[in-house]
Amino acid sequence: MSEQLLRFESVTKTYISGESRLVILEDLDLSVPSGTSVAITGKSGSGKSTLLNLAGGLDKPTAGSVLFLGRNVGKMHDKALSAFRNRHIGFVFQSHILLEDFNALENVCVPALIRGDGRQATIQRATQLLKRVGLADRLDHRPQKLSGGERQRVAICRALINQPDLIIADEPTGSLDEASASDIETLLLEMVKEEGRTLLLVTHNPLLAARCSSVYLLQNRQLQEGP
């Protein structure tokens, strides 16, 4: 049986503004085994991005526990949490969020250099990743010189550079045209599998969701397992 990489145990997330109280997730449970790909679907505003933020340690639950490799992410202090994210989690967002003043190679290198990895080894791995995604001739191009699909390829490489246990992807192809989206979806799934990583993905695309190991629908603040 696969190790449980990520677990949500009775997780509730509530936002309070003045006298208003908005419950986004309520008593939610989720298990993500190592080496699997899990898709979260649901309507806009259902809490999918909130769920990913909790999984990635970008937010903390109001109640319940988010356990990553057995560690309670919600109980970590900011410095320890930042180091934990850098080592164990890679993010791919709908908007690539690349550094505009850095070229493709430099953007991919950033997480590894922050971790303290050697410069030459980092450059070598980053170059290999970019070559794998078809960007061997774009290493010195800055984001503004790359297409939307190329920018997302760089973002995938950046997410993988530290060989994290979990890749979190929030609508990674939502801003791309259909042809580019299909290419990036295939590439993301292939790269995660080749690198032996685990994928937690939010998508509106049922075809992409169906390619994952398991699919969940988020509605009424709860997860329901799909077909």
Sequence and secondary structure as in RCSB ss.txt:
>XXXX:A:sequence
MSEQLLRFESVTKTYISGESRLVILEDLDLSVPSGTSVAITGKSGSGKSTLLNLAGGLDKPTAGSVLFLGRNVGK
MHDKALSAFRNRHIGFVFQSHILLEDFNALENVCVPALIRGDGRQATIQRATQLLKRVGLADRLDHRPQKLSGGE
RQRVAICRALINQPDLIIADEPTGSLDEASASDIETLLLEMVKEEGRTLLLVTHNPLLAARCSSVYLLQNRQLQE
GP
>XXXX:A:secstr
   EEEEEEEEEEEEEETTEEEEEEEEEEEEEETT EEEEE  TTSSHHHHHHHHTTSS  SEEEEEETTEEGGG
S HHHHHHHHHHHEEEEESS    TTS HHHHHHHHHHHHT  HHHHHHHHHHHHHHTT TT TT  GGGS HHH
HHHHHHHHHHTT  SEEEEESTTTTS HHHHHHHHHHHHHHHHHTT EEEEE S HHHHHTSSEEEEEETTEEEE
  
